[in-house]
Every structure is written in C-alpha cells, then in structure tokens.
Amino acid sequence: MRTSVTFFIVAIALLVGSNLLSIEASREVLVTKESVFDVLVSNPPRFFHLLSMLNETVPLEAPCSLTIHNRGNNSVRVNITLSNMSSINLSIPPGGSTTSSFNDSNIYIEVADPGSLVFAYKTSFETRPHAILVIPAILLFVLGSVTLILAVVTYVYERE
C-alpha cells in the first residue's frame, strides 16, 4: 500500500509540473521595439529592406509604424513597396515628415533623390519566448502518466 501511494504522489507531482510547464510555454508576451536610423543618400536611387537597417530582430509579419523625417534642404522622393507589392510614393519637403502604419514589416524602401532622412520605426507584436518548454512538458506528462499507471497496478497487486 505504501509503494502505490508513493507512486501516486510522484505521478501527481509530475502531472502538475507538466501542466505548469505547458502554461509557461504557451504564455504570450507583448514585445514593443523602437529604432531610429539615418539614411544619407548622395547617389540616388538607394534601395534597402526596412528590417536590414534595424539593430533588432523583428518578425516580417509584425505590424509597424514608420515615420520619415527629411533633414535636408531639398525635397526627397521616397517609394515604399509593401509585401503585397503595392507601392506608396511620397515626396517629403525639407524639414517635413510623414508617418504611416503598415500591416507587416516586410517593406522595401527606395530613396529616389539625394538627401538626409531619419527613419523612426516602431512595432508591437506577441511572441512565445519559452515555447521550447513544450518538450519537457510532454516528457513530464508521459512520465506522470506511466507513474500513475504503475501506482494503480501496484495498488491492485498489493490488495491481492
């Protein structure tokens, strides 16, 4: 009787541990990232992917807000190509700025005129930073289930 109770307690502990790990693995965390970078164009046109200019790791599907400020003395044309291949053509006057929001961060930018631009990028997205904990949660669940079966078998065997 004592062995089956011990198996039962261990099985419950393993199953509770599995449940706690799976809860942590499925927890989503809201991440907000901001970045500001300068682009000086002396020989236009200049093409670049938005995320290649960031010092942060951001998923392509993360929605974003992009502000472009012209610090130069002349108007600068900026063409933004989105992931769905649609284009936005902007002309930013000297000292002017524009802000746009996009459904994802998979954006290509072409600066068509010489000038000095400042880009301010901001995004918020949800991520699961501890998703790898699913593997030990599954292992604990299997061990807990086997231990629970052993507790029942041991109990039946001890009763006879």
DSSP file with accessible surface (Angstrom, degrees, kcal/mol):
  #  RESIDUE AA STRUCTURE BP1 BP2  ACC     N-H-->O    O-->H-N    N-H-->O    O-->H-N    TCO  KAPPA ALPHA  PHI   PSI    X-CA   Y-CA   Z-CA
    1    1 A M     >        0   0  121      0, 0.0     4,-1.7     0, 0.0     5,-0.1   0.000 360.0 360.0 360.0 -36.5    0.0    0.0    0.0
    2    2 A R  H  >  +     0   0  210      1,-0.2     4,-2.0     2,-0.2     5,-0.1   0.883 360.0  50.7 -67.1 -39.1    2.9    2.3    0.8
    3    3 A T  H  > S+     0   0   74      2,-0.2     4,-2.7     1,-0.2     5,-0.2   0.911 108.9  50.6 -66.5 -41.8    4.5    1.9   -2.6
    4    4 A S  H  > S+     0   0    6      2,-0.2     4,-2.4     1,-0.2    -1,-0.2   0.892 109.8  50.5 -67.0 -35.2    1.3    2.6   -4.5
    5    5 A V  H  X S+     0   0   72     -4,-1.7     4,-2.7     2,-0.2    -1,-0.2   0.918 110.5  50.0 -67.2 -41.2    0.8    5.8   -2.5
    6    6 A T  H  X S+     0   0   77     -4,-2.0     4,-2.5     2,-0.2     5,-0.2   0.932 111.6  47.6 -62.0 -46.6    4.4    6.9   -3.2
    7    7 A F  H  X S+     0   0   65     -4,-2.7     4,-2.6     1,-0.2    -1,-0.2   0.904 111.7  51.6 -59.0 -41.2    3.8    6.2   -7.0
    8    8 A F  H  X S+     0   0  106     -4,-2.4     4,-2.4     2,-0.2    -2,-0.2   0.928 110.4  47.1 -63.7 -44.5    0.6    8.1   -6.8
    9    9 A I  H  X S+     0   0  104     -4,-2.7     4,-2.4     2,-0.2    -2,-0.2   0.925 113.9  47.8 -63.7 -43.8    2.2   11.2   -5.2
   10   10 A V  H  X S+     0   0   67     -4,-2.5     4,-2.6     2,-0.2    -1,-0.2   0.916 111.2  51.5 -63.3 -41.4    5.1   11.2   -7.7
   11   11 A A  H  X S+     0   0    0     -4,-2.6     4,-2.5    -5,-0.2    -2,-0.2   0.930 110.4  47.8 -62.5 -44.3    2.6   10.8  -10.6
   12   12 A I  H  X S+     0   0   73     -4,-2.4     4,-2.7     1,-0.2     5,-0.2   0.922 111.7  50.6 -63.4 -42.7    0.6   13.8   -9.4
   13   13 A A  H  X S+     0   0   65     -4,-2.4     4,-2.5     1,-0.2    -2,-0.2   0.923 111.9  47.4 -61.9 -42.9    3.7   15.9   -8.9
   14   14 A L  H  X S+     0   0   40     -4,-2.6     4,-2.3     2,-0.2    -2,-0.2   0.908 113.1  48.2 -65.0 -40.9    4.9   15.0  -12.5
   15   15 A L  H  X S+     0   0   44     -4,-2.5     4,-2.2     2,-0.2    -2,-0.2   0.897 112.3  48.3 -68.8 -38.0    1.5   15.8  -14.0
   16   16 A V  H  X S+     0   0   79     -4,-2.7     4,-2.6     2,-0.2    -2,-0.2   0.925 111.9  50.1 -66.3 -42.7    1.3   19.2  -12.1
   17   17 A G  H  X S+     0   0   23     -4,-2.5     4,-2.4    -5,-0.2    -2,-0.2   0.908 109.8  51.0 -60.3 -40.8    4.8   20.0  -13.2
   18   18 A S  H  X S+     0   0   11     -4,-2.3     4,-2.4     2,-0.2    -1,-0.2   0.920 110.4  49.3 -61.8 -43.2    3.9   19.2  -16.8
   19   19 A N  H  X S+     0   0   95     -4,-2.2     4,-2.1     2,-0.2    -2,-0.2   0.923 110.9  49.0 -63.8 -43.8    0.8   21.4  -16.6
   20   20 A L  H  X S+     0   0  112     -4,-2.6     4,-2.1     1,-0.2    -2,-0.2   0.912 112.0  48.9 -63.9 -41.4    2.8   24.3  -15.2
   21   21 A L  H  X S+     0   0   44     -4,-2.4     4,-2.5     1,-0.2    -1,-0.2   0.905 110.2  50.6 -64.9 -40.4    5.5   24.0  -17.9
   22   22 A S  H  X S+     0   0   47     -4,-2.4     4,-1.6     2,-0.2    -1,-0.2   0.880 108.8  52.4 -68.5 -33.2    2.8   23.9  -20.7
   23   23 A I  H  X S+     0   0   95     -4,-2.1     4,-0.7     2,-0.2    -1,-0.2   0.940 112.0  45.6 -64.5 -45.3    1.2   27.0  -19.3
   24   24 A E  H >< S+     0   0   62     -4,-2.1     3,-0.7     1,-0.2   106,-0.3   0.897 110.7  53.7 -65.3 -37.4    4.5   28.8  -19.3
   25   25 A A  H 3< S+     0   0    3     -4,-2.5    -1,-0.2     1,-0.2    -2,-0.2   0.828 111.2  45.4 -67.5 -30.1    5.3   27.5  -22.8
   26   26 A S  H 3< S+     0   0   69     -4,-1.6    -1,-0.2    -5,-0.2     2,-0.2   0.512  85.0 117.3 -93.1  -1.9    2.0   28.9  -24.2
   27   27 A R    <<  -     0   0  107     -3,-0.7   103,-0.4    -4,-0.7     2,-0.4  -0.450  55.4-146.6 -69.9 129.4    2.3   32.3  -22.5
   28   28 A E        -     0   0   85     -2,-0.2     2,-0.4   100,-0.1   100,-0.2  -0.795   8.2-157.7 -98.5 142.1    2.4   35.1  -25.0
   29   29 A V  E     -A  127   0A  43     98,-3.0    98,-2.1    -2,-0.4     2,-0.6  -0.962  16.2-129.8-120.4 132.5    4.5   38.3  -24.2
   30   30 A L  E     -A  126   0A 111     -2,-0.4     2,-0.5    96,-0.2    96,-0.2  -0.729  27.1-165.9 -82.6 122.7    3.8   41.6  -25.9
   31   31 A V  E     -A  125   0A  36     94,-3.3    94,-2.4    -2,-0.6     2,-0.5  -0.935   6.7-167.4-112.8 130.4    7.1   43.0  -27.2
   32   32 A T  E     -A  124   0A  73     -2,-0.5     2,-0.4    92,-0.2    92,-0.2  -0.982   8.5-176.4-117.5 128.5    7.5   46.6  -28.3
   33   33 A K  E     -A  123   0A  45     90,-2.4    90,-2.5    -2,-0.5     2,-0.4  -0.978   4.6-175.0-127.6 139.2   10.6   47.6  -30.3
   34   34 A E  E     +A  122   0A 121     -2,-0.4     2,-0.3    88,-0.2    88,-0.2  -0.977   5.1 174.8-130.7 145.7   11.6   51.0  -31.5
   35   35 A S  E     -A  121   0A  17     86,-2.5    86,-3.5    -2,-0.4     2,-0.4  -0.992  13.4-163.0-151.2 143.0   14.5   52.0  -33.7
   36   36 A V  E     +A  120   0A 100     -2,-0.3     2,-0.3    84,-0.2    84,-0.2  -0.995  18.0 169.6-126.7 132.6   15.8   55.2  -35.3
   37   37 A F  E     -A  119   0A  22     82,-2.4    82,-3.1    -2,-0.4     2,-0.3  -0.991  25.5-130.4-144.4 151.3   18.3   55.3  -38.1
   38   38 A D  E     -A  118   0A  93     -2,-0.3     2,-0.4    80,-0.2    80,-0.2  -0.787  12.9-164.3 -99.2 145.9   19.7   57.8  -40.5
   39   39 A V  E     -A  117   0A   1     78,-3.0    78,-2.9    -2,-0.3     2,-0.6  -0.981   2.5-170.1-130.9 117.1   20.0   57.4  -44.3
   40   40 A L  E     -A  116   0A 131     -2,-0.4     2,-0.6    76,-0.2    76,-0.2  -0.944   6.6-168.6-107.0 119.3   22.2   59.7  -46.2
   41   41 A V  E     +A  115   0A   5     74,-3.0    74,-2.0    -2,-0.6    -2,-0.0  -0.937  24.0 155.1-114.1 115.6   21.8   59.4  -50.0
   42   42 A S  S    S+     0   0   87     -2,-0.6    -1,-0.1     1,-0.2    74,-0.0   0.683  77.7  38.9-106.8 -28.4   24.3   61.1  -52.2
   43   43 A N  S    S-     0   0  137     70,-0.1    -1,-0.2     2,-0.0    70,-0.1  -0.782 100.0-125.9-122.6  86.2   24.0   58.9  -55.3
   44   44 A P  S    S+     0   0   50      0, 0.0    68,-0.2     0, 0.0     2,-0.1  -0.313  76.4  57.7 -72.4 162.9   20.3   58.0  -55.7
   45   45 A P        +     0   0   71      0, 0.0     2,-0.5     0, 0.0    67,-0.2   0.590  61.2 177.9 -83.5 156.2   18.5   55.8  -56.0
   46   46 A R  E     -D  111   0B  92     65,-1.9    65,-2.7    -2,-0.1     2,-0.4  -0.989   7.3-166.1-122.6 126.5   19.2   53.8  -52.9
   47   47 A F  E     +D  110   0B 138     -2,-0.5     2,-0.3    63,-0.2    63,-0.2  -0.883  16.5 154.8-110.1 143.0   17.2   50.6  -52.2
   48   48 A F  E     -D  109   0B  16     61,-2.1    61,-3.2    -2,-0.4     2,-0.4  -0.982  42.3-112.7-160.8 156.1   17.0   48.8  -48.9
   49   49 A H  E >>  -D  108   0B  31     -2,-0.3     3,-0.9    59,-0.2     4,-0.6  -0.779  30.1-130.3 -88.5 135.4   14.8   46.5  -46.9
   50   50 A L  G >4 S+     0   0    0     57,-3.0     3,-1.6    -2,-0.4     4,-0.3   0.913 105.1  50.6 -53.9 -47.5   13.5   48.1  -43.8
   51   51 A L  G >4 S+     0   0   30     54,-0.4     3,-1.0    56,-0.3    -1,-0.3   0.747  98.1  67.5 -69.2 -20.6   14.4   45.3  -41.4
   52   52 A S  G <4 S+     0   0   82     -3,-0.9    -1,-0.3     1,-0.2    -2,-0.2   0.712  98.3  54.1 -70.6 -16.7   18.0   45.3  -42.7
   53   53 A M  G << S+     0   0   44     -3,-1.6    -1,-0.2    -4,-0.6     2,-0.2   0.549  92.6  91.9 -92.0  -8.6   18.5   48.7  -41.1
   54   54 A L    <   -     0   0   16     -3,-1.0     4,-0.1    -4,-0.3   -19,-0.1  -0.567  64.8-148.7 -90.3 151.6   17.4   47.8  -37.6
   55   55 A N  S    S+     0   0  158     -2,-0.2     2,-0.3     2,-0.1    -1,-0.1   0.312  79.4  80.8 -91.7   5.8   19.6   46.6  -34.8
   56   56 A E  S    S-     0   0   82     -5,-0.1     2,-0.6   -23,-0.0    -2,-0.1  -0.754  82.3-119.6-111.7 157.8   16.7   44.5  -33.6
   57   57 A T        +     0   0  123     -2,-0.3    -2,-0.1     2,-0.0    -6,-0.0  -0.888  41.4 169.9 -97.0 119.8   15.3   41.1  -34.6
   58   58 A V        -     0   0   16     -2,-0.6     2,-0.1    -7,-0.1    -4,-0.1  -0.995  35.0-115.1-133.0 134.7   11.7   41.6  -35.7
   59   59 A P    >   -     0   0   41      0, 0.0     3,-1.7     0, 0.0    46,-0.2  -0.410  24.9-123.7 -67.3 147.2    9.4   39.1  -37.5
   60   60 A L  T 3  S+     0   0   82      1,-0.3    45,-2.6    44,-0.1    46,-0.7   0.828 109.4  56.4 -58.8 -33.7    8.4   40.0  -41.0
   61   61 A E  T 3  S+     0   0  141     43,-0.2    -1,-0.3    44,-0.2     0, 0.0   0.456  78.1 118.6 -83.6   3.8    4.7   39.8  -40.1
   62   62 A A    <   -     0   0    2     -3,-1.7    63,-0.1    42,-0.1    44,-0.1  -0.513  66.9-125.0 -72.8 126.9    4.9   42.3  -37.3
   63   63 A P        -     0   0   65      0, 0.0    61,-0.7     0, 0.0     2,-0.3  -0.365  38.3-174.4 -66.4 152.6    2.7   45.4  -37.9
   64   64 A C  E     -CB 102 123A   8     38,-1.9    38,-3.0    40,-0.3     2,-0.4  -0.955  30.2-136.4-148.1 165.4    4.6   48.7  -37.7
   65   65 A S  E     -CB 101 122A  34     57,-2.7    57,-2.1    -2,-0.3     2,-0.5  -0.990  23.8-165.9-122.4 133.0    4.6   52.4  -37.7
   66   66 A L  E     -CB 100 121A   3     34,-3.2    34,-2.5    -2,-0.4     2,-0.5  -0.981   6.0-170.4-127.7 124.0    7.2   54.2  -39.8
   67   67 A T  E     -CB  99 120A  40     53,-2.7    53,-3.0    -2,-0.5     2,-0.5  -0.959   5.3-165.0-112.1 130.8    8.0   57.9  -39.5
   68   68 A I  E     -CB  98 119A   2     30,-2.9    30,-2.1    -2,-0.5     2,-0.4  -0.973   4.3-170.6-118.2 125.3   10.3   59.5  -42.1
   69   69 A H  E     -CB  97 118A  69     49,-2.8    49,-2.7    -2,-0.5     2,-0.7  -0.964  15.9-141.7-118.2 130.9   11.8   63.0  -41.4
   70   70 A N  E     + B   0 117A   0     26,-3.0    25,-1.4    -2,-0.4    47,-0.2  -0.815  21.4 174.1 -93.9 114.1   13.7   65.0  -44.1
   71   71 A R        +     0   0  130     45,-2.8    46,-0.2    -2,-0.7    -1,-0.1   0.435  52.2  93.7 -95.4  -2.0   16.6   66.8  -42.5
   72   72 A G  S    S-     0   0   15     44,-0.8    23,-0.4     2,-0.2     4,-0.1  -0.108  83.1-113.7 -84.6-174.5   18.0   68.0  -45.9
   73   73 A N  S    S+     0   0  159     21,-0.1     2,-0.3     2,-0.1    -1,-0.1   0.336  92.6  53.8-101.3   1.3   17.4   71.3  -47.8
   74   74 A N  S    S-     0   0   71     19,-0.1    -2,-0.2    40,-0.1    21,-0.1  -0.940  92.6 -90.5-134.1 159.9   15.6   69.8  -50.7
   75   75 A S        -     0   0   55     -2,-0.3     2,-0.4    19,-0.1    -2,-0.1  -0.404  39.3-153.4 -67.2 145.1   12.5   67.6  -51.3
   76   76 A V  E     -E   92   0B   0     16,-2.2    16,-3.0    -2,-0.1     2,-0.5  -0.984   5.7-142.2-125.4 130.3   13.1   63.9  -51.3
   77   77 A R  E     -E   91   0B 125     -2,-0.4    35,-2.7    14,-0.2    36,-0.7  -0.788  19.6-172.4 -90.7 132.5   11.0   61.3  -53.1
   78   78 A V  E     -EF  90 111B   0     12,-2.7    12,-3.3    -2,-0.5     2,-0.5  -0.993   8.3-161.4-127.9 128.0   10.6   58.0  -51.2
   79   79 A N  E     -EF  89 110B  33     31,-2.8    31,-2.7    -2,-0.4     2,-0.5  -0.956   6.4-163.4-110.3 125.5    8.9   54.9  -52.7
   80   80 A I  E     -EF  88 109B   1      8,-3.1     8,-2.7    -2,-0.5     2,-0.6  -0.939   0.6-162.4-111.9 123.7    7.7   52.3  -50.3
   81   81 A T  E     -EF  87 108B  38     27,-3.1    27,-2.6    -2,-0.5     6,-0.2  -0.934  12.2-152.1-108.4 122.9    7.0   48.8  -51.6
   82   82 A L    >   -     0   0   28      4,-2.8     3,-2.0    -2,-0.6    25,-0.1  -0.329  31.4 -99.1 -88.4 172.3    4.8   46.6  -49.4
   83   83 A S  T 3  S+     0   0   52      1,-0.3    24,-0.1     2,-0.1    -1,-0.1   0.779 123.5  57.8 -64.9 -25.9    4.8   42.8  -49.1
   84   84 A N  T 3  S-     0   0  113      2,-0.1    -1,-0.3     1,-0.0     3,-0.1   0.278 119.8-111.6 -86.7  11.9    1.6   42.7  -51.3
   85   85 A M  S <  S+     0   0  146     -3,-2.0     2,-0.2     1,-0.3    -2,-0.1   0.533  74.1 135.5  70.9  11.5    3.7   44.5  -54.0
   86   86 A S        -     0   0   50     -5,-0.0    -4,-2.8     1,-0.0     2,-0.4  -0.583  44.4-140.3 -83.0 154.7    1.7   47.7  -53.7
   87   87 A S  E     -E   81   0B  69     -6,-0.2     2,-0.5    -2,-0.2    -6,-0.2  -0.891  13.3-158.5-120.9 147.5    3.6   51.0  -53.7
   88   88 A I  E     -E   80   0B  54     -8,-2.7    -8,-3.1    -2,-0.4     2,-0.6  -0.994  12.9-157.9-121.0 123.5    3.4   54.2  -51.8
   89   89 A N  E     -E   79   0B 116     -2,-0.5     2,-0.4   -10,-0.2   -10,-0.2  -0.910  15.1-178.4-106.0 122.9    5.1   57.2  -53.4
   90   90 A L  E     -E   78   0B  35    -12,-3.3   -12,-2.7    -2,-0.6     2,-0.5  -0.908  20.7-160.8-120.8 148.3    5.9   60.1  -51.0
   91   91 A S  E     -E   77   0B  81     -2,-0.4   -14,-0.2   -14,-0.2   -16,-0.1  -0.976  15.7-163.2-125.6 114.3    7.5   63.4  -51.6
   92   92 A I  E     -E   76   0B   4    -16,-3.0   -16,-2.2    -2,-0.5     3,-0.1  -0.874  10.8-141.0-105.1 118.6    8.9   64.8  -48.3
   93   93 A P    >   -     0   0   70      0, 0.0     3,-2.4     0, 0.0   -23,-0.3  -0.254  42.2 -72.3 -71.9 163.6    9.6   68.6  -48.2
   94   94 A P  T 3  S+     0   0   64      0, 0.0   -23,-0.1     0, 0.0   -21,-0.1  -0.314 123.2   7.2 -56.5 130.8   12.7   70.0  -46.4
   95   95 A G  T 3  S+     0   0   50    -25,-1.4   -24,-0.1   -23,-0.4     2,-0.1   0.410 108.2 122.0  76.3  -1.9   12.1   69.8  -42.7
   96   96 A G    <   -     0   0   17     -3,-2.4   -26,-3.0   -27,-0.1     2,-0.3  -0.363  41.4-166.8 -89.7 168.3    8.9   67.8  -43.2
   97   97 A S  E     -C   69   0A  75    -28,-0.2     2,-0.3    -3,-0.1   -28,-0.2  -0.972   7.1-159.6-148.7 162.8    8.0   64.4  -42.0
   98   98 A T  E     -C   68   0A  41    -30,-2.1   -30,-2.9    -2,-0.3     2,-0.4  -0.990   5.2-155.3-144.1 147.8    5.4   61.7  -42.7
   99   99 A T  E     +C   67   0A  81     -2,-0.3     2,-0.3   -32,-0.2   -32,-0.2  -0.989  14.8 174.7-127.7 134.8    4.1   58.8  -40.6
  100  100 A S  E     -C   66   0A  28    -34,-2.5   -34,-3.2    -2,-0.4     2,-0.4  -0.978  20.0-142.3-136.4 150.6    2.4   55.6  -42.0
  101  101 A S  E     -C   65   0A  99     -2,-0.3     2,-0.3   -36,-0.2   -36,-0.2  -0.915  19.0-166.8-112.9 143.4    1.3   52.4  -40.4
  102  102 A F  E     -C   64   0A  16    -38,-3.0   -38,-1.9    -2,-0.4     5,-0.0  -0.920  29.5-128.5-130.8 154.5    1.6   49.0  -42.1
  103  103 A N  S    S+     0   0  156     -2,-0.3     2,-0.3   -40,-0.2    -1,-0.1   0.663  93.3   9.8 -74.9 -21.2    0.2   45.5  -41.6
  104  104 A D        -     0   0   33    -40,-0.1   -40,-0.3   -41,-0.1   -43,-0.2  -0.931  69.3-119.6-148.0 176.0    3.7   43.9  -41.6
  105  105 A S  S    S+     0   0    0    -45,-2.6     2,-1.8    -2,-0.3   -54,-0.4   0.251  75.8 111.6-104.8  11.2    7.4   44.9  -41.6
  106  106 A N        +     0   0   44    -46,-0.7     2,-0.4   -56,-0.1   -23,-0.1  -0.582  49.7 146.6 -85.1  78.1    8.3   43.3  -44.9
  107  107 A I        -     0   0    0     -2,-1.8   -57,-3.0   -25,-0.1     2,-0.4  -0.952  39.0-156.5-126.0 132.1    8.9   46.7  -46.6
  108  108 A Y  E     -DF  49  81B 132    -27,-2.6   -27,-3.1    -2,-0.4     2,-0.4  -0.893  15.5-159.1-104.5 138.0   11.3   47.7  -49.3
  109  109 A I  E     -DF  48  80B   1    -61,-3.2   -61,-2.1    -2,-0.4     2,-0.5  -0.957   9.1-168.1-122.6 135.4   12.3   51.4  -49.5
  110  110 A E  E     -DF  47  79B  46    -31,-2.7   -31,-2.8    -2,-0.4     2,-0.7  -0.989   8.5-158.0-120.3 124.8   13.7   53.4  -52.4
  111  111 A V  E     -DF  46  78B   0    -65,-2.7   -65,-1.9    -2,-0.5   -33,-0.2  -0.916  11.8-175.6 -99.7 113.4   15.1   56.9  -51.8
  112  112 A A        +     0   0   15    -35,-2.7   -34,-0.1    -2,-0.7    -1,-0.1   0.591  59.6  46.6 -91.4 -12.9   15.0   58.5  -55.3
  113  113 A D  S    S-     0   0   30    -36,-0.7   -72,-0.1   -67,-0.1   -70,-0.1  -0.919  91.3 -94.5-128.3 156.2   16.6   61.8  -54.6
  114  114 A P  S    S+     0   0   55      0, 0.0     2,-0.3     0, 0.0   -72,-0.2  -0.408  70.1 105.9 -66.6 143.1   19.8   62.9  -52.7
  115  115 A G  E     -A   41   0A  10    -74,-2.0   -74,-3.0    -2,-0.1     2,-0.5  -0.966  66.8 -89.2 168.3 179.0   19.1   63.9  -49.1
  116  116 A S  E     +A   40   0A  22     -2,-0.3   -45,-2.8   -76,-0.2   -44,-0.8  -0.970  42.6 179.9-121.2 115.6   19.4   63.1  -45.5
  117  117 A L  E     -AB  39  70A   1    -78,-2.9   -78,-3.0    -2,-0.5     2,-0.5  -0.883  19.3-152.4-118.7 148.1   16.5   61.2  -43.9
  118  118 A V  E     -AB  38  69A  24    -49,-2.7   -49,-2.8    -2,-0.3     2,-0.5  -0.985  13.4-159.8-117.8 126.6   15.7   60.0  -40.4
  119  119 A F  E     -AB  37  68A   0    -82,-3.1   -82,-2.4    -2,-0.5     2,-0.5  -0.917   4.0-165.9-107.7 129.7   13.5   56.9  -40.1
  120  120 A A  E     -AB  36  67A  36    -53,-3.0   -53,-2.7    -2,-0.5     2,-0.4  -0.978  11.5-170.0-115.7 117.9   11.7   56.1  -36.8
  121  121 A Y  E     +AB  35  66A   5    -86,-3.5   -86,-2.5    -2,-0.5     2,-0.4  -0.881   7.9 175.8-111.9 136.2   10.4   52.5  -36.7
  122  122 A K  E     +AB  34  65A 100    -57,-2.1   -57,-2.7    -2,-0.4     2,-0.3  -0.995   3.7 167.2-141.6 136.3    8.0   51.2  -34.0
  123  123 A T  E     -AB  33  64A   3    -90,-2.5   -90,-2.4    -2,-0.4     2,-0.4  -0.982  17.8-163.0-144.2 154.7    6.4   47.8  -33.7
  124  124 A S  E     +A   32   0A  48    -61,-0.7     2,-0.3    -2,-0.3   -92,-0.2  -0.991  23.3 157.1-136.1 132.3    4.5   45.7  -31.2
  125  125 A F  E     -A   31   0A  28    -94,-2.4   -94,-3.3    -2,-0.4     2,-0.4  -0.978  37.0-115.1-151.2 158.6    4.0   42.0  -31.5
  126  126 A E  E     +A   30   0A 120     -2,-0.3     2,-0.3   -96,-0.2   -96,-0.2  -0.802  35.1 173.5 -98.4 141.1    3.2   39.0  -29.4
  127  127 A T  E     -A   29   0A  57    -98,-2.1   -98,-3.0    -2,-0.4    -2,-0.0  -0.940  34.4-130.0-140.5 161.3    5.7   36.2  -29.1
  128  128 A R    >   +     0   0  127     -2,-0.3     3,-1.3  -100,-0.2  -100,-0.1  -0.837  25.6 179.4-112.4  91.3    6.1   33.0  -27.1
  129  129 A P  T 3  S+     0   0   68      0, 0.0     3,-0.2     0, 0.0    -1,-0.1   0.734  79.3  43.4 -69.9 -19.2    9.7   33.3  -25.6
  130  130 A H  T >   +     0   0   74   -103,-0.4     3,-2.0  -106,-0.3     4,-0.1  -0.009  69.7 125.8-115.3  30.8    9.5   30.0  -23.7
  131  131 A A  G X   +     0   0   47     -3,-1.3     3,-1.9     1,-0.3     4,-0.2   0.786  63.1  71.7 -62.2 -24.6    7.9   27.8  -26.4
  132  132 A I  G >  S+     0   0  125      1,-0.3     3,-1.3    -3,-0.2    -1,-0.3   0.737  79.0  78.2 -64.9 -18.0   10.8   25.3  -26.1
  133  133 A L  G <> S+     0   0   46     -3,-2.0     4,-1.8     1,-0.3    -1,-0.3   0.595  72.1  82.1 -68.9  -7.1    9.4   24.3  -22.7
  134  134 A V  H <> S+     0   0   68     -3,-1.9     4,-2.4     1,-0.2    -1,-0.3   0.891  85.2  58.1 -62.6 -37.1    6.8   22.2  -24.6
  135  135 A I  H <> S+     0   0  100     -3,-1.3     4,-2.2    -4,-0.2    -1,-0.2   0.959 109.3  40.3 -63.3 -53.8    9.3   19.4  -25.0
  136  136 A P  H  > S+     0   0   50      0, 0.0     4,-2.8     0, 0.0    -1,-0.2   0.865 112.7  58.0 -64.9 -28.6   10.0   18.8  -21.2
  137  137 A A  H  X S+     0   0    4     -4,-1.8     4,-2.1     2,-0.2    -2,-0.2   0.920 107.8  46.3 -63.9 -41.8    6.2   19.4  -20.5
  138  138 A I  H  X S+     0   0   98     -4,-2.4     4,-2.5     2,-0.2    -1,-0.2   0.922 112.6  50.2 -64.8 -43.7    5.4   16.4  -22.9
  139  139 A L  H  X S+     0   0  106     -4,-2.2     4,-2.7     1,-0.2    -2,-0.2   0.918 111.1  48.4 -62.0 -43.2    8.1   14.3  -21.3
  140  140 A L  H  X S+     0   0   45     -4,-2.8     4,-2.8     2,-0.2    -1,-0.2   0.889 110.3  52.5 -64.1 -37.0    6.8   15.1  -17.8
  141  141 A F  H  X S+     0   0  113     -4,-2.1     4,-2.6    -5,-0.2    -2,-0.2   0.934 111.1  46.3 -63.8 -44.4    3.3   14.2  -18.9
  142  142 A V  H  X S+     0   0   76     -4,-2.5     4,-2.6     2,-0.2     5,-0.2   0.942 114.8  46.7 -64.1 -46.5    4.4   10.9  -20.3
  143  143 A L  H  X S+     0   0   97     -4,-2.7     4,-2.6     1,-0.2    -2,-0.2   0.911 113.2  49.7 -62.8 -40.2    6.4   10.1  -17.1
  144  144 A G  H  X S+     0   0    0     -4,-2.8     4,-2.3    -5,-0.2    -1,-0.2   0.907 111.3  48.8 -64.6 -40.7    3.5   11.2  -14.9
  145  145 A S  H  X S+     0   0   37     -4,-2.6     4,-2.3     2,-0.2    -2,-0.2   0.926 112.8  46.7 -65.5 -44.2    1.0    9.0  -16.8
  146  146 A V  H  X S+     0   0   75     -4,-2.6     4,-2.6     1,-0.2    -2,-0.2   0.922 112.9  50.1 -63.9 -41.4    3.3    6.0  -16.7
  147  147 A T  H  X S+     0   0   19     -4,-2.6     4,-2.3    -5,-0.2    -2,-0.2   0.891 109.0  52.1 -65.6 -36.9    3.8    6.5  -13.0
  148  148 A L  H  X S+     0   0   56     -4,-2.3     4,-2.2     2,-0.2    -1,-0.2   0.920 109.6  48.9 -65.0 -41.4    0.1    6.8  -12.4
  149  149 A I  H  X S+     0   0  110     -4,-2.3     4,-2.8     1,-0.2     5,-0.2   0.922 110.5  51.5 -62.5 -42.3   -0.5    3.5  -14.2
  150  150 A L  H  X S+     0   0   77     -4,-2.6     4,-2.9     1,-0.2     5,-0.2   0.884 107.5  53.2 -61.7 -37.8    2.3    2.0  -12.0
  151  151 A A  H  X S+     0   0    4     -4,-2.3     4,-2.4     2,-0.2    -2,-0.2   0.932 111.5  45.1 -63.5 -42.6    0.5    3.3   -8.9
  152  152 A V  H  X S+     0   0   85     -4,-2.2     4,-2.6     2,-0.2     5,-0.2   0.938 115.0  47.4 -67.3 -45.4   -2.8    1.7   -9.9
  153  153 A V  H  X S+     0   0   86     -4,-2.8     4,-2.6     1,-0.2    -2,-0.2   0.921 113.4  48.3 -61.4 -43.8   -1.1   -1.6  -10.9
  154  154 A T  H  X S+     0   0   24     -4,-2.9     4,-2.7    -5,-0.2    -1,-0.2   0.908 111.0  51.1 -64.4 -40.2    0.9   -1.6   -7.6
  155  155 A Y  H  X S+     0   0   89     -4,-2.4     4,-1.7    -5,-0.2    -2,-0.2   0.938 112.2  45.9 -62.2 -46.5   -2.3   -0.9   -5.6
  156  156 A V  H  X S+     0   0   74     -4,-2.6     4,-1.0     1,-0.2    -2,-0.2   0.923 114.0  49.0 -63.0 -42.9   -4.2   -3.7   -7.3
  157  157 A Y  H  < S+     0   0  178     -4,-2.6     3,-0.5    -5,-0.2    -2,-0.2   0.906 111.0  49.8 -64.2 -41.5   -1.2   -6.1   -6.8
  158  158 A E  H  < S+     0   0   62     -4,-2.7    -1,-0.2     1,-0.2    -2,-0.2   0.795 104.9  58.7 -68.7 -28.4   -0.9   -5.1   -3.1
  159  159 A R  H  <        0   0  175     -4,-1.7    -1,-0.2    -5,-0.2    -2,-0.2   0.764 360.0 360.0 -71.2 -27.6   -4.6   -5.7   -2.4
  160  160 A E     <        0   0  184     -4,-1.0    -3,-0.1    -3,-0.5    -4,-0.0   0.024 360.0 360.0 -81.4 360.0   -4.3   -9.3   -3.6
